[in-house]
Amino acid sequence: MTTEITDLPPEILAKVFSFLPGKCLGNVCKTCSCFRETVNIDSIWQIRCALEYNFTNPQGWNGSYQDIYKKILVKYGSLRGLYQRDFKPYGGIAHIKYDTGQILVCEFFAPDNPHIKLPLRERKLFSISINKKGEAEVLCLKGYKGPHTCKLIQKNQKLKFKCQQTSNHRHPKGKEKELEEWLVSKQEDFSDLSVMKFEEYYLKTGKYKFEPMELPRPLQNVPVQPGLFKGHYGAHGIEIMHLSYDKDLKNINVLKVTGDVNVPAMNISLFVDLQRPMILNLEQQESMHMLREIDTPDIPEENGPGFEPRNQPFMIPNSCFNRVDSVPQYCKYRFHGQGRIAGHGYHNPSLTPGHFIVFDDNTLGFMWMELLSFSMYSRVMETFD
């Protein structure tokens, strides 16, 4: 006796259909009423949510797995990840993740100056969820009057959020009060620069553009693992940087994720020549003049090739400006490098010599020879899963 597939128990059919991609299940529904009823079993969509979009927690969502898959994940599930904000000259970093009952877009800022070892500051920007009408809804979470409507445009992996009610972002007591609160929250040394930044943010308050940003995988035999760091940039405060290697592992490039009016975001801030390491004693570090005179390093052969640690004492000359209270007295590596400097508006950009110092895998330094200053960098510890 021949058995038709429609004669199979619903739980067996559901198991079979759970192996099909979600985009194919719509066609299965058109086959017959038996298949349509089976496809509506939510366990099938639970599996598709997990396998296709790594979505496993429906807590707080207004709908079934099938609703979440069809109304949210198909259109927005692939957006999860890390993004660079296209906002010249300041840039920015954002993360799109699953949250309770919503997909959440958060922007991250460097900690208050000069506390580079503190976590990044997080601010919620937008949410994507299923509203009470059972429809997908994008909301802007900024401002003083609660969530409000927002438009999301996706094009070539680039995202553009455009708030529909920018008046909700304005301080109820006016622009001057908003500026006053901004200056207090920033706690920066130069109020003129902070006011300048405020004006840009004030004008672009309802417009956000993002491009995907990928972090490099861990590497072997390198002096420091690639990734994101927070670093001091003088009057501009703390900025977020992206450290990476060239394909031959001969150079380190440190890219600005957040920038300033001198050197904007998405420009290389530091170049490090890994083929020019050095070992210095304390006498050689007593003055910036002596450090500038060091050119060809003297690396003992017994220290080994490649990137084996070259442990050595470290100190900052008295003539070198430093805003860090506690600086390590020893470092693992020291290399010749160059740092990017420029005038206001990225005018006449040039490279200035410096020393790149690796204290440990999470703590770096750069000594700007001509600027007579020292910058400390601390790894961003947030994982952005």
Secondary structure, DSSP 8 states (H G I E B T S, - for coil): ----GGGS-HHHHHHHHTTS-HHHHHHHHTT-HHHHHHHT-HHHHHHHHHHHH-----TT-SS-HHHHIIIIIHHHGGG-EEEEE--TTTB-EEEEEEETTEEEEEEEE--STT-TTS--EEEEEEEEEE-TTS-EEEEE--SSS--EEEEEEEETTEEEEEES-GGGGS-TT-HHHHHHHHHHHH--S-HHHHHHHHHHHHHTTTEEEEEE-------SS-SS--EEEEEE-GGG-EEEEEEEE-TTSSEEEEEESB--SSS-TTSEEEEEEEEEE----SGGGS-HHHHHH--S----GGG-STT----EE----TTSB---S---SEESEEEEEEEEEEETTTEEEEEEEEEEEEEETTEEEEEETTTTEEEEEEE------
